[in-house]
Amino acid sequence: MHRLTIVLAILACLGLAGCTYQASSGREMTQDALSRLVVNQTTKAEMIAMFGPPTGHGYDSGGKLMASWHYVTSKAQAFSYSPQTRMQMLSALFNEKEVLEKYTITDNPEAGPRMGP
């Protein structure tokens, strides 16, 4: 009986070693979607259709609408202290007709673990 318990414990640990955990927030900004952004042509409504509702918005000093979209995904394997994290951020400035005036994209597809202070 004792030997069976040890074998079952070892099998359970081996099973957990292959387990992964993944969580994400927002909608991934694919290269295809990003390539469709055209300054002075793409509308805010089109961007919402591509990326979902903005995660933040506000107005610049001239009263123009600014919006931002974020995507974060983190994947960790059981018994590993090095999660893989990817963060994307898209910031856009719209004119008074809600047409894209300019934008910036931040992406770190190969981000490693983040260490605290």
Biopython code that builds the backbone (N, CA, C, O; Angstrom):
import numpy as np
from Bio.PDB.StructureBuilder import StructureBuilder

atoms = [
    (1, "MET", "N", (0.822, -1.192, 0.000)),
    (1, "MET", "CA", (0.000, 0.000, 0.000)),
    (1, "MET", "C", (0.866, 1.256, 0.000)),
    (1, "MET", "O", (0.579, 2.219, -0.711)),
    (2, "HIS", "N", (1.938, 1.235, 0.812)),
    (2, "HIS", "CA", (2.834, 2.386, 0.896)),
    (2, "HIS", "C", (3.499, 2.658, -0.460)),
    (2, "HIS", "O", (3.656, 3.809, -0.865)),
    (3, "ARG", "N", (3.884, 1.583, -1.151)),
    (3, "ARG", "CA", (4.526, 1.717, -2.459)),
    (3, "ARG", "C", (3.551, 2.317, -3.472)),
    (3, "ARG", "O", (3.959, 3.139, -4.292)),
    (4, "LEU", "N", (2.295, 1.935, -3.436)),
    (4, "LEU", "CA", (1.272, 2.474, -4.334)),
    (4, "LEU", "C", (1.078, 3.969, -4.103)),
    (4, "LEU", "O", (0.911, 4.723, -5.062)),
    (5, "THR", "N", (1.099, 4.402, -2.856)),
    (5, "THR", "CA", (0.964, 5.829, -2.523)),
    (5, "THR", "C", (2.120, 6.627, -3.104)),
    (5, "THR", "O", (1.915, 7.711, -3.652)),
    (6, "ILE", "N", (3.314, 6.108, -2.992)),
    (6, "ILE", "CA", (4.497, 6.801, -3.522)),
    (6, "ILE", "C", (4.414, 6.894, -5.050)),
    (6, "ILE", "O", (4.712, 7.942, -5.622)),
    (7, "VAL", "N", (4.015, 5.814, -5.703)),
    (7, "VAL", "CA", (3.900, 5.808, -7.159)),
    (7, "VAL", "C", (2.845, 6.822, -7.608)),
    (7, "VAL", "O", (3.070, 7.565, -8.563)),
    (8, "LEU", "N", (1.693, 6.860, -6.924)),
    (8, "LEU", "CA", (0.643, 7.817, -7.269)),
    (8, "LEU", "C", (1.105, 9.257, -7.050)),
    (8, "LEU", "O", (0.769, 10.138, -7.840)),
    (9, "ALA", "N", (1.868, 9.502, -5.994)),
    (9, "ALA", "CA", (2.381, 10.852, -5.730)),
    (9, "ALA", "C", (3.357, 11.281, -6.818)),
    (9, "ALA", "O", (3.334, 12.431, -7.257)),
    (10, "ILE", "N", (4.203, 10.376, -7.248)),
    (10, "ILE", "CA", (5.164, 10.686, -8.319)),
    (10, "ILE", "C", (4.430, 10.959, -9.626)),
    (10, "ILE", "O", (4.775, 11.901, -10.340)),
    (11, "LEU", "N", (3.426, 10.154, -9.949)),
    (11, "LEU", "CA", (2.658, 10.374, -11.169)),
    (11, "LEU", "C", (1.915, 11.705, -11.124)),
    (11, "LEU", "O", (1.823, 12.398, -12.137)),
    (12, "ALA", "N", (1.388, 12.063, -9.961)),
    (12, "ALA", "CA", (0.693, 13.348, -9.826)),
    (12, "ALA", "C", (1.668, 14.503, -10.051)),
    (12, "ALA", "O", (1.326, 15.475, -10.725)),
    (13, "CYS", "N", (2.862, 14.410, -9.504)),
    (13, "CYS", "CA", (3.865, 15.475, -9.686)),
    (13, "CYS", "C", (4.289, 15.578, -11.150)),
    (13, "CYS", "O", (4.456, 16.680, -11.674)),
    (14, "LEU", "N", (4.459, 14.452, -11.798)),
    (14, "LEU", "CA", (4.826, 14.486, -13.217)),
    (14, "LEU", "C", (3.708, 15.092, -14.044)),
    (14, "LEU", "O", (3.972, 15.826, -14.996)),
    (15, "GLY", "N", (2.483, 14.800, -13.700)),
    (15, "GLY", "CA", (1.349, 15.390, -14.406)),
    (15, "GLY", "C", (1.295, 16.888, -14.225)),
    (15, "GLY", "O", (1.004, 17.614, -15.176)),
    (16, "LEU", "N", (1.570, 17.367, -13.022)),
    (16, "LEU", "CA", (1.552, 18.808, -12.759)),
    (16, "LEU", "C", (2.705, 19.531, -13.442)),
    (16, "LEU", "O", (2.581, 20.705, -13.789)),
    (17, "ALA", "N", (3.824, 18.842, -13.639)),
    (17, "ALA", "CA", (4.995, 19.488, -14.236)),
    (17, "ALA", "C", (4.704, 19.984, -15.646)),
    (17, "ALA", "O", (5.326, 20.945, -16.101)),
    (18, "GLY", "N", (3.783, 19.354, -16.333)),
    (18, "GLY", "CA", (3.463, 19.780, -17.685)),
    (18, "GLY", "C", (2.338, 20.797, -17.752)),
    (18, "GLY", "O", (2.042, 21.303, -18.834)),
    (19, "CYS", "N", (1.701, 21.114, -16.633)),
    (19, "CYS", "CA", (0.574, 22.039, -16.620)),
    (19, "CYS", "C", (1.020, 23.473, -16.844)),
    (19, "CYS", "O", (2.070, 23.895, -16.358)),
    (20, "THR", "N", (0.226, 24.200, -17.570)),
    (20, "THR", "CA", (0.498, 25.618, -17.771)),
    (20, "THR", "C", (-0.721, 26.428, -17.382)),
    (20, "THR", "O", (-1.854, 25.949, -17.429)),
    (21, "TYR", "N", (-0.465, 27.655, -17.001)),
    (21, "TYR", "CA", (-1.517, 28.597, -16.641)),
    (21, "TYR", "C", (-1.388, 29.793, -17.563)),
    (21, "TYR", "O", (-0.292, 30.327, -17.730)),
    (22, "GLN", "N", (-2.484, 30.219, -18.162)),
    (22, "GLN", "CA", (-2.436, 31.382, -19.043)),
    (22, "GLN", "C", (-3.628, 32.281, -18.741)),
    (22, "GLN", "O", (-4.761, 31.814, -18.616)),
    (23, "ALA", "N", (-3.356, 33.568, -18.626)),
    (23, "ALA", "CA", (-4.408, 34.563, -18.416)),
    (23, "ALA", "C", (-4.136, 35.734, -19.347)),
    (23, "ALA", "O", (-2.984, 36.061, -19.633)),
    (24, "SER", "N", (-5.212, 36.365, -19.817)),
    (24, "SER", "CA", (-5.028, 37.519, -20.684)),
    (24, "SER", "C", (-6.132, 38.529, -20.435)),
    (24, "SER", "O", (-7.192, 38.218, -19.892)),
    (25, "SER", "N", (-5.839, 39.751, -20.854)),
    (25, "SER", "CA", (-6.795, 40.848, -20.724)),
    (25, "SER", "C", (-6.722, 41.678, -21.990)),
    (25, "SER", "O", (-5.634, 41.974, -22.484)),
    (26, "GLY", "N", (-7.881, 42.055, -22.516)),
    (26, "GLY", "CA", (-7.919, 42.835, -23.747)),
    (26, "GLY", "C", (-7.911, 41.931, -24.963)),
    (26, "GLY", "O", (-8.018, 40.711, -24.847)),
    (27, "ARG", "N", (-7.787, 42.535, -26.114)),
    (27, "ARG", "CA", (-7.795, 41.805, -27.382)),
    (27, "ARG", "C", (-6.427, 41.973, -28.033)),
    (27, "ARG", "O", (-5.912, 43.086, -28.143)),
    (28, "GLU", "N", (-5.843, 40.855, -28.464)),
    (28, "GLU", "CA", (-4.527, 40.908, -29.098)),
    (28, "GLU", "C", (-4.565, 41.780, -30.345)),
    (28, "GLU", "O", (-5.512, 41.728, -31.130)),
    (29, "MET", "N", (-3.522, 42.578, -30.511)),
    (29, "MET", "CA", (-3.403, 43.464, -31.669)),
    (29, "MET", "C", (-2.538, 42.754, -32.705)),
    (29, "MET", "O", (-1.310, 42.848, -32.680)),
    (30, "THR", "N", (-3.190, 42.054, -33.604)),
    (30, "THR", "CA", (-2.473, 41.277, -34.605)),
    (30, "THR", "C", (-1.820, 42.197, -35.637)),
    (30, "THR", "O", (-2.231, 43.345, -35.812)),
    (31, "GLN", "N", (-0.814, 41.683, -36.304)),
    (31, "GLN", "CA", (-0.128, 42.454, -37.342)),
    (31, "GLN", "C", (-1.095, 42.818, -38.457)),
    (31, "GLN", "O", (-0.996, 43.897, -39.040)),
    (32, "ASP", "N", (-2.026, 41.925, -38.756)),
    (32, "ASP", "CA", (-3.013, 42.185, -39.796)),
    (32, "ASP", "C", (-3.881, 43.392, -39.428)),
    (32, "ASP", "O", (-4.091, 44.287, -40.247)),
    (33, "ALA", "N", (-4.381, 43.409, -38.194)),
    (33, "ALA", "CA", (-5.230, 44.526, -37.756)),
    (33, "ALA", "C", (-4.433, 45.826, -37.719)),
    (33, "ALA", "O", (-4.924, 46.867, -38.157)),
    (34, "LEU", "N", (-3.215, 45.772, -37.202)),
    (34, "LEU", "CA", (-2.392, 46.990, -37.113)),
    (34, "LEU", "C", (-2.054, 47.537, -38.503)),
    (34, "LEU", "O", (-1.934, 48.750, -38.676)),
    (35, "SER", "N", (-1.901, 46.663, -39.482)),
    (35, "SER", "CA", (-1.570, 47.122, -40.832)),
    (35, "SER", "C", (-2.747, 47.842, -41.494)),
    (35, "SER", "O", (-2.567, 48.540, -42.492)),
    (36, "ARG", "N", (-3.944, 47.674, -40.942)),
    (36, "ARG", "CA", (-5.122, 48.350, -41.504)),
    (36, "ARG", "C", (-5.328, 49.753, -40.930)),
    (36, "ARG", "O", (-6.241, 50.458, -41.359)),
    (37, "LEU", "N", (-4.499, 50.172, -39.968)),
    (37, "LEU", "CA", (-4.609, 51.529, -39.430)),
    (37, "LEU", "C", (-4.018, 52.513, -40.432)),
    (37, "LEU", "O", (-2.844, 52.421, -40.790)),
    (38, "VAL", "N", (-4.836, 53.446, -40.874)),
    (38, "VAL", "CA", (-4.396, 54.438, -41.854)),
    (38, "VAL", "C", (-4.727, 55.823, -41.308)),
    (38, "VAL", "O", (-5.893, 56.153, -41.090)),
    (39, "VAL", "N", (-3.690, 56.628, -41.090)),
    (39, "VAL", "CA", (-3.874, 57.992, -40.592)),
    (39, "VAL", "C", (-4.750, 58.771, -41.577)),
    (39, "VAL", "O", (-4.618, 58.622, -42.792)),
    (40, "ASN", "N", (-5.632, 59.590, -41.046)),
    (40, "ASN", "CA", (-6.584, 60.416, -41.804)),
    (40, "ASN", "C", (-7.619, 59.594, -42.570)),
    (40, "ASN", "O", (-8.271, 60.104, -43.481)),
    (41, "GLN", "N", (-7.769, 58.314, -42.195)),
    (41, "GLN", "CA", (-8.744, 57.478, -42.881)),
    (41, "GLN", "C", (-9.493, 56.557, -41.907)),
    (41, "GLN", "O", (-10.720, 56.476, -41.957)),
    (42, "THR", "N", (-8.772, 55.869, -41.032)),
    (42, "THR", "CA", (-9.394, 54.937, -40.097)),
    (42, "THR", "C", (-10.193, 55.701, -39.041)),
    (42, "THR", "O", (-9.711, 56.693, -38.494)),
    (43, "THR", "N", (-11.409, 55.242, -38.757)),
    (43, "THR", "CA", (-12.263, 55.913, -37.774)),
    (43, "THR", "C", (-12.162, 55.226, -36.417)),
    (43, "THR", "O", (-11.686, 54.097, -36.302)),
    (44, "LYS", "N", (-12.617, 55.932, -35.408)),
    (44, "LYS", "CA", (-12.657, 55.373, -34.064)),
    (44, "LYS", "C", (-13.553, 54.133, -34.054)),
    (44, "LYS", "O", (-13.211, 53.134, -33.421)),
    (45, "ALA", "N", (-14.690, 54.182, -34.743)),
    (45, "ALA", "CA", (-15.601, 53.040, -34.805)),
    (45, "ALA", "C", (-14.918, 51.811, -35.418)),
    (45, "ALA", "O", (-15.131, 50.691, -34.953)),
    (46, "GLU", "N", (-14.108, 52.012, -36.448)),
    (46, "GLU", "CA", (-13.384, 50.898, -37.061)),
    (46, "GLU", "C", (-12.364, 50.312, -36.084)),
    (46, "GLU", "O", (-12.168, 49.098, -36.030)),
    (47, "MET", "N", (-11.722, 51.185, -35.316)),
    (47, "MET", "CA", (-10.745, 50.699, -34.335)),
    (47, "MET", "C", (-11.433, 49.918, -33.227)),
    (47, "MET", "O", (-10.894, 48.925, -32.739)),
    (48, "ILE", "N", (-12.616, 50.358, -32.828)),
    (48, "ILE", "CA", (-13.368, 49.619, -31.816)),
    (48, "ILE", "C", (-13.771, 48.255, -32.370)),
    (48, "ILE", "O", (-13.755, 47.266, -31.636)),
    (49, "ALA", "N", (-14.125, 48.186, -33.625)),
    (49, "ALA", "CA", (-14.467, 46.898, -34.245)),
    (49, "ALA", "C", (-13.257, 45.961, -34.270)),
    (49, "ALA", "O", (-13.412, 44.750, -34.117)),
    (50, "MET", "N", (-12.052, 46.512, -34.462)),
    (50, "MET", "CA", (-10.842, 45.693, -34.528)),
    (50, "MET", "C", (-10.327, 45.283, -33.152)),
    (50, "MET", "O", (-9.918, 44.139, -32.955)),
    (51, "PHE", "N", (-10.348, 46.230, -32.187)),
    (51, "PHE", "CA", (-9.679, 46.007, -30.906)),
    (51, "PHE", "C", (-10.609, 45.996, -29.697)),
    (51, "PHE", "O", (-10.149, 45.805, -28.571)),
    (52, "GLY", "N", (-11.907, 46.197, -29.911)),
    (52, "GLY", "CA", (-12.830, 46.268, -28.789)),
    (52, "GLY", "C", (-12.870, 47.680, -28.233)),
    (52, "GLY", "O", (-12.197, 48.569, -28.755)),
    (53, "PRO", "N", (-13.652, 47.900, -27.178)),
    (53, "PRO", "CA", (-13.742, 49.247, -26.593)),
    (53, "PRO", "C", (-12.393, 49.681, -26.029)),
    (53, "PRO", "O", (-11.649, 48.842, -25.521)),
    (54, "PRO", "N", (-12.058, 50.970, -26.104)),
    (54, "PRO", "CA", (-10.794, 51.441, -25.525)),
    (54, "PRO", "C", (-10.758, 51.167, -24.024)),
    (54, "PRO", "O", (-11.786, 51.202, -23.346)),
    (55, "THR", "N", (-9.564, 50.897, -23.522)),
    (55, "THR", "CA", (-9.407, 50.691, -22.079)),
    (55, "THR", "C", (-9.254, 52.015, -21.354)),
    (55, "THR", "O", (-9.372, 52.072, -20.130)),
    (56, "GLY", "N", (-8.993, 53.076, -22.095)),
    (56, "GLY", "CA", (-8.900, 54.411, -21.512)),
    (56, "GLY", "C", (-9.115, 55.466, -22.577)),
    (56, "GLY", "O", (-8.864, 55.236, -23.760)),
    (57, "HIS", "N", (-9.584, 56.625, -22.145)),
    (57, "HIS", "CA", (-9.732, 57.731, -23.082)),
    (57, "HIS", "C", (-9.703, 59.052, -22.329)),
    (57, "HIS", "O", (-9.912, 59.100, -21.117)),
    (58, "GLY", "N", (-9.442, 60.114, -23.067)),
    (58, "GLY", "CA", (-9.362, 61.459, -22.506)),
    (58, "GLY", "C", (-9.230, 62.451, -23.644)),
    (58, "GLY", "O", (-9.441, 62.119, -24.810)),
    (59, "TYR", "N", (-8.877, 63.674, -23.285)),
    (59, "TYR", "CA", (-8.749, 64.731, -24.292)),
    (59, "TYR", "C", (-7.421, 65.436, -24.108)),
    (59, "TYR", "O", (-6.976, 65.633, -22.977)),
    (60, "ASP", "N", (-6.778, 65.822, -25.211)),
    (60, "ASP", "CA", (-5.531, 66.567, -25.117)),
    (60, "ASP", "C", (-5.844, 68.040, -24.850)),
    (60, "ASP", "O", (-7.008, 68.419, -24.722)),
    (61, "SER", "N", (-4.806, 68.862, -24.769)),
    (61, "SER", "CA", (-4.995, 70.280, -24.443)),
    (61, "SER", "C", (-5.787, 71.025, -25.518)),
    (61, "SER", "O", (-6.343, 72.089, -25.245)),
    (62, "GLY", "N", (-5.847, 70.483, -26.729)),
    (62, "GLY", "CA", (-6.606, 71.117, -27.805)),
    (62, "GLY", "C", (-8.026, 70.567, -27.922)),
    (62, "GLY", "O", (-8.765, 70.947, -28.830)),
    (63, "GLY", "N", (-8.405, 69.686, -27.022)),
    (63, "GLY", "CA", (-9.749, 69.130, -27.027)),
    (63, "GLY", "C", (-9.928, 67.924, -27.933)),
    (63, "GLY", "O", (-11.056, 67.480, -28.150)),
    (64, "LYS", "N", (-8.821, 67.376, -28.475)),
    (64, "LYS", "CA", (-8.922, 66.201, -29.346)),
    (64, "LYS", "C", (-8.987, 64.929, -28.494)),
    (64, "LYS", "O", (-8.327, 64.816, -27.462)),
    (65, "LEU", "N", (-9.796, 63.984, -28.956)),
    (65, "LEU", "CA", (-9.985, 62.722, -28.254)),
    (65, "LEU", "C", (-8.738, 61.847, -28.364)),
    (65, "LEU", "O", (-8.178, 61.663, -29.445)),
    (66, "MET", "N", (-8.323, 61.316, -27.221)),
    (66, "MET", "CA", (-7.241, 60.337, -27.164)),
    (66, "MET", "C", (-7.837, 59.047, -26.611)),
    (66, "MET", "O", (-8.640, 59.088, -25.678)),
    (67, "ALA", "N", (-7.461, 57.923, -27.165)),
    (67, "ALA", "CA", (-7.943, 56.631, -26.677)),
    (67, "ALA", "C", (-6.780, 55.648, -26.642)),
    (67, "ALA", "O", (-5.817, 55.776, -27.398)),
    (68, "SER", "N", (-6.884, 54.670, -25.757)),
    (68, "SER", "CA", (-5.830, 53.659, -25.667)),
    (68, "SER", "C", (-6.442, 52.279, -25.501)),
    (68, "SER", "O", (-7.499, 52.108, -24.894)),
    (69, "TRP", "N", (-5.750, 51.312, -26.055)),
    (69, "TRP", "CA", (-6.121, 49.909, -25.956)),
    (69, "TRP", "C", (-4.928, 49.160, -25.386)),
    (69, "TRP", "O", (-3.780, 49.465, -25.709)),
    (70, "HIS", "N", (-5.204, 48.176, -24.535)),
    (70, "HIS", "CA", (-4.148, 47.367, -23.930)),
    (70, "HIS", "C", (-4.468, 45.885, -24.113)),
    (70, "HIS", "O", (-5.626, 45.470, -24.105)),
    (71, "TYR", "N", (-3.417, 45.116, -24.277)),
    (71, "TYR", "CA", (-3.527, 43.658, -24.294)),
    (71, "TYR", "C", (-2.377, 43.117, -23.465)),
    (71, "TYR", "O", (-1.219, 43.471, -23.685)),
    (72, "VAL", "N", (-2.700, 42.260, -22.515)),
    (72, "VAL", "CA", (-1.681, 41.639, -21.672)),
    (72, "VAL", "C", (-2.000, 40.161, -21.574)),
    (72, "VAL", "O", (-3.140, 39.780, -21.311)),
    (73, "THR", "N", (-1.001, 39.338, -21.783)),
    (73, "THR", "CA", (-1.163, 37.900, -21.586)),
    (73, "THR", "C", (0.053, 37.386, -20.825)),
    (73, "THR", "O", (1.181, 37.822, -21.056)),
    (74, "SER", "N", (-0.199, 36.459, -19.922)),
    (74, "SER", "CA", (0.869, 35.889, -19.119)),
    (74, "SER", "C", (0.689, 34.381, -19.085)),
    (74, "SER", "O", (-0.414, 33.878, -18.875)),
    (75, "LYS", "N", (1.761, 33.685, -19.289)),
    (75, "LYS", "CA", (1.723, 32.231, -19.333)),
    (75, "LYS", "C", (2.819, 31.711, -18.402)),
    (75, "LYS", "O", (3.980, 32.108, -18.504)),
    (76, "ALA", "N", (2.428, 30.820, -17.497)),
    (76, "ALA", "CA", (3.399, 30.244, -16.562)),
    (76, "ALA", "C", (3.229, 28.736, -16.546)),
    (76, "ALA", "O", (2.120, 28.221, -16.689)),
    (77, "GLN", "N", (4.323, 28.045, -16.373)),
    (77, "GLN", "CA", (4.288, 26.600, -16.283)),
    (77, "GLN", "C", (4.432, 26.214, -14.814)),
    (77, "GLN", "O", (5.132, 26.884, -14.054)),
    (78, "ALA", "N", (3.764, 25.130, -14.421)),
    (78, "ALA", "CA", (3.847, 24.661, -13.044)),
    (78, "ALA", "C", (5.310, 24.470, -12.646)),
    (78, "ALA", "O", (6.114, 23.977, -13.437)),
    (79, "PHE", "N", (5.643, 24.854, -11.445)),
    (79, "PHE", "CA", (6.991, 24.738, -10.872)),
    (79, "PHE", "C", (8.018, 25.608, -11.584)),
    (79, "PHE", "O", (9.216, 25.338, -11.501)),
    (80, "SER", "N", (7.574, 26.634, -12.274)),
    (80, "SER", "CA", (8.486, 27.543, -12.976)),
    (80, "SER", "C", (8.348, 28.939, -12.396)),
    (80, "SER", "O", (7.240, 29.386, -12.099)),
    (81, "TYR", "N", (9.453, 29.617, -12.236)),
    (81, "TYR", "CA", (9.428, 30.982, -11.708)),
    (81, "TYR", "C", (9.683, 32.017, -12.801)),
    (81, "TYR", "O", (10.005, 33.167, -12.502)),
    (82, "SER", "N", (9.543, 31.621, -14.050)),
    (82, "SER", "CA", (9.789, 32.529, -15.164)),
    (82, "SER", "C", (8.571, 32.599, -16.086)),
    (82, "SER", "O", (8.564, 31.974, -17.146)),
    (83, "PRO", "N", (7.548, 33.351, -15.695)),
    (83, "PRO", "CA", (6.389, 33.457, -16.585)),
    (83, "PRO", "C", (6.727, 34.240, -17.847)),
    (83, "PRO", "O", (7.576, 35.130, -17.825)),
    (84, "GLN", "N", (6.064, 33.908, -18.937)),
    (84, "GLN", "CA", (6.205, 34.642, -20.185)),
    (84, "GLN", "C", (5.074, 35.667, -20.229)),
    (84, "GLN", "O", (3.902, 35.297, -20.160)),
    (85, "THR", "N", (5.408, 36.927, -20.340)),
    (85, "THR", "CA", (4.401, 37.982, -20.361)),
    (85, "THR", "C", (4.547, 38.788, -21.643)),
    (85, "THR", "O", (5.651, 39.137, -22.058)),
    (86, "ARG", "N", (3.402, 39.074, -22.260)),
    (86, "ARG", "CA", (3.395, 39.937, -23.442)),
    (86, "ARG", "C", (2.458, 41.095, -23.164)),
    (86, "ARG", "O", (1.337, 40.902, -22.694)),
    (87, "MET", "N", (2.924, 42.300, -23.456)),
    (87, "MET", "CA", (2.114, 43.495, -23.263)),
    (87, "MET", "C", (2.109, 44.305, -24.556)),
    (87, "MET", "O", (3.154, 44.554, -25.158)),
    (88, "GLN", "N", (0.916, 44.707, -24.966)),
    (88, "GLN", "CA", (0.765, 45.573, -26.132)),
    (88, "GLN", "C", (-0.056, 46.788, -25.703)),
    (88, "GLN", "O", (-0.996, 46.673, -24.916)),
    (89, "MET", "N", (0.311, 47.935, -26.225)),
    (89, "MET", "CA", (-0.454, 49.152, -25.956)),
    (89, "MET", "C", (-0.542, 49.953, -27.245)),
    (89, "MET", "O", (0.452, 50.159, -27.941)),
    (90, "LEU", "N", (-1.756, 50.399, -27.546)),
    (90, "LEU", "CA", (-2.011, 51.222, -28.718)),
    (90, "LEU", "C", (-2.636, 52.517, -28.224)),
    (90, "LEU", "O", (-3.681, 52.498, -27.573)),
    (91, "SER", "N", (-2.003, 53.638, -28.529)),
    (91, "SER", "CA", (-2.532, 54.958, -28.174)),
    (91, "SER", "C", (-2.854, 55.701, -29.457)),
    (91, "SER", "O", (-2.054, 55.723, -30.393)),
    (92, "ALA", "N", (-4.043, 56.314, -29.494)),
    (92, "ALA", "CA", (-4.494, 56.979, -30.718)),
    (92, "ALA", "C", (-5.029, 58.373, -30.407)),
    (92, "ALA", "O", (-5.622, 58.608, -29.355)),
    (93, "LEU", "N", (-4.809, 59.282, -31.339)),
    (93, "LEU", "CA", (-5.344, 60.643, -31.268)),
    (93, "LEU", "C", (-6.281, 60.813, -32.457)),
    (93, "LEU", "O", (-5.920, 60.514, -33.595)),
    (94, "PHE", "N", (-7.504, 61.303, -32.173)),
    (94, "PHE", "CA", (-8.520, 61.459, -33.218)),
    (94, "PHE", "C", (-8.826, 62.937, -33.444)),
    (94, "PHE", "O", (-8.733, 63.748, -32.522)),
    (95, "ASN", "N", (-9.191, 63.278, -34.675)),
    (95, "ASN", "CA", (-9.613, 64.650, -34.948)),
    (95, "ASN", "C", (-11.068, 64.820, -34.510)),
    (95, "ASN", "O", (-11.662, 63.901, -33.945)),
    (96, "GLU", "N", (-11.636, 65.997, -34.772)),
    (96, "GLU", "CA", (-13.005, 66.292, -34.325)),
    (96, "GLU", "C", (-14.060, 65.394, -34.978)),
    (96, "GLU", "O", (-15.176, 65.290, -34.468)),
    (97, "LYS", "N", (-13.724, 64.745, -36.098)),
    (97, "LYS", "CA", (-14.669, 63.832, -36.763)),
    (97, "LYS", "C", (-14.421, 62.374, -36.354)),
    (97, "LYS", "O", (-14.973, 61.451, -36.954)),
    (98, "GLU", "N", (-13.588, 62.182, -35.330)),
    (98, "GLU", "CA", (-13.219, 60.857, -34.815)),
    (98, "GLU", "C", (-12.516, 59.994, -35.867)),
    (98, "GLU", "O", (-12.730, 58.786, -35.960)),
    (99, "VAL", "N", (-11.672, 60.661, -36.652)),
    (99, "VAL", "CA", (-10.820, 59.980, -37.622)),
    (99, "VAL", "C", (-9.397, 59.993, -37.062)),
    (99, "VAL", "O", (-8.951, 60.998, -36.509)),
    (100, "LEU", "N", (-8.700, 58.893, -37.207)),
    (100, "LEU", "CA", (-7.355, 58.732, -36.666)),
    (100, "LEU", "C", (-6.405, 59.803, -37.200)),
    (100, "LEU", "O", (-6.245, 59.960, -38.410)),
    (101, "GLU", "N", (-5.777, 60.535, -36.278)),
    (101, "GLU", "CA", (-4.822, 61.575, -36.649)),
    (101, "GLU", "C", (-3.386, 61.079, -36.493)),
    (101, "GLU", "O", (-2.534, 61.345, -37.341)),
    (102, "LYS", "N", (-3.125, 60.357, -35.401)),
    (102, "LYS", "CA", (-1.820, 59.705, -35.223)),
    (102, "LYS", "C", (-1.948, 58.650, -34.144)),
    (102, "LYS", "O", (-2.889, 58.656, -33.351)),
    (103, "TYR", "N", (-0.972, 57.732, -34.130)),
    (103, "TYR", "CA", (-1.017, 56.652, -33.149)),
    (103, "TYR", "C", (0.383, 56.148, -32.840)),
    (103, "TYR", "O", (1.322, 56.365, -33.605)),
    (104, "THR", "N", (0.505, 55.467, -31.700)),
    (104, "THR", "CA", (1.748, 54.805, -31.315)),
    (104, "THR", "C", (1.408, 53.401, -30.827)),
    (104, "THR", "O", (0.343, 53.161, -30.259)),
    (105, "ILE", "N", (2.328, 52.494, -31.059)),
    (105, "ILE", "CA", (2.158, 51.110, -30.641)),
    (105, "ILE", "C", (3.382, 50.694, -29.830)),
    (105, "ILE", "O", (4.520, 50.945, -30.225)),
    (106, "THR", "N", (3.129, 50.061, -28.705)),
    (106, "THR", "CA", (4.197, 49.479, -27.896)),
    (106, "THR", "C", (3.912, 47.991, -27.799)),
    (106, "THR", "O", (2.799, 47.585, -27.465)),
    (107, "ASP", "N", (4.919, 47.180, -28.092)),
    (107, "ASP", "CA", (4.741, 45.731, -28.083)),
    (107, "ASP", "C", (6.038, 45.090, -27.609)),
    (107, "ASP", "O", (7.125, 45.463, -28.053)),
    (108, "ASN", "N", (5.916, 44.129, -26.709)),
    (108, "ASN", "CA", (7.106, 43.403, -26.271)),
    (108, "ASN", "C", (6.840, 41.904, -26.344)),
    (108, "ASN", "O", (6.602, 41.272, -25.315)),
    (109, "PRO", "N", (6.877, 41.323, -27.543)),
    (109, "PRO", "CA", (6.524, 39.919, -27.713)),
    (109, "PRO", "C", (7.450, 38.940, -27.003)),
    (109, "PRO", "O", (7.060, 37.797, -26.765)),
    (110, "GLU", "N", (8.628, 39.344, -26.670)),
    (110, "GLU", "CA", (9.587, 38.434, -26.031)),
    (110, "GLU", "C", (9.873, 38.829, -24.589)),
    (110, "GLU", "O", (10.964, 38.566, -24.084)),
    (111, "ALA", "N", (8.921, 39.452, -23.926)),
    (111, "ALA", "CA", (9.152, 39.922, -22.555)),
    (111, "ALA", "C", (9.402, 38.742, -21.629)),
    (111, "ALA", "O", (8.731, 37.713, -21.702)),
    (112, "GLY", "N", (10.356, 38.915, -20.787)),
    (112, "GLY", "CA", (10.662, 37.886, -19.797)),
    (112, "GLY", "C", (10.030, 38.244, -18.467)),
    (112, "GLY", "O", (9.129, 39.080, -18.411)),
    (113, "PRO", "N", (10.497, 37.616, -17.390)),
    (113, "PRO", "CA", (9.910, 37.895, -16.084)),
    (113, "PRO", "C", (10.226, 39.294, -15.601)),
    (113, "PRO", "O", (11.281, 39.848, -15.910)),
    (114, "ARG", "N", (9.314, 39.854, -14.851)),
    (114, "ARG", "CA", (9.496, 41.170, -14.258)),
    (114, "ARG", "C", (9.855, 41.018, -12.785)),
    (114, "ARG", "O", (9.201, 40.265, -12.063)),
    (115, "MET", "N", (10.853, 41.703, -12.349)),
    (115, "MET", "CA", (11.288, 41.634, -10.954)),
    (115, "MET", "C", (10.874, 42.892, -10.222)),
    (115, "MET", "O", (10.955, 43.991, -10.771)),
    (116, "GLY", "N", (10.438, 42.741, -9.006)),
    (116, "GLY", "CA", (10.066, 43.881, -8.186)),
    (116, "GLY", "C", (11.287, 44.559, -7.577)),
    (116, "GLY", "O", (12.414, 44.098, -7.755)),
    (117, "PRO", "N", (11.059, 45.658, -6.856)),
    (117, "PRO", "CA", (12.211, 46.381, -6.259)),
    (117, "PRO", "C", (12.918, 45.580, -5.197)),
    (117, "PRO", "O", (13.893, 46.053, -4.613)),
]
sb = StructureBuilder()
sb.init_structure("model")
sb.init_model(0)
sb.init_chain("A")
sb.init_seg("    ")
for serial, (resi, resn, name, xyz) in enumerate(atoms, 1):
    if name == "N":
        sb.init_residue(resn, " ", resi, " ")
    sb.init_atom(name, np.array(xyz, "f"), 0.0, 1.0, " ", f" {name:<3s}", serial, name[0])
structure = sb.get_structure()
